[in-house]
């Protein structure tokens, strides 16, 4: 499997990143360990999580995903240097405001390192913009983490083109390290949050892109065609949002490609992302070993230009 260079970070990642939001939520600890073992055995090497995962589950405090990854790392299934660990800071935890102040980042990174049971984080991301904190303060805090060896590279998530450009301008003006990775929401259905000025900026500035919601909360697996299909599903509140004429048109295009190639819908959704030059590696989650097989199939699936055009037009 050919790894991909992640922007200017010096990191190299396999074509798909494991979305760790499921750990401690829809995948218990035992299942999470099995998934991570199988993921690395297949040749993949990067895991994405956040300090707030999975605070939305009743009784959880946030950090449950990091804690499971930490236990898995400690088990020695893979060498620490062979794993690229990505986590995030700054997303509000239930009613508790966090943000991107220097004081909070300094505390949060130590808490993440403790839960992950590691001395360093490969890629540390600002989870969302914080307009209440000057960019210079946030970038300065990240710079100190890099100097201390706690973080190897930094990036941001959920920034639009203007916000990302502003951060680059501040980094250049102050001499502070810049965000070298962007994590946007991007998939066959949700395209306007990334395509256009933001994607162009990332390409021009050589910023690595690891997009989330690659399968649109499971909608792009093709399992959900009606509101009734979403009943009892953990992400039903998200999946139902895609059940509109455009969403169904996308599924129709995927149906045609599936019939021609024998590929499954999840494979097609990921292969479409892998074919986009602006994307380094999509993030995708799995809660079973059978779902994980889709990652391997997607990497080997080559969509024709006509298939990509069909998908592009369906989701336009």
Order of alpha helices (4+ residues) and beta strands (2+ residues): beta-beta-beta-alpha-beta-alpha-beta-alpha-beta-alpha-beta-alpha-beta-alpha-beta-alpha-alpha-alpha-beta-alpha-alpha
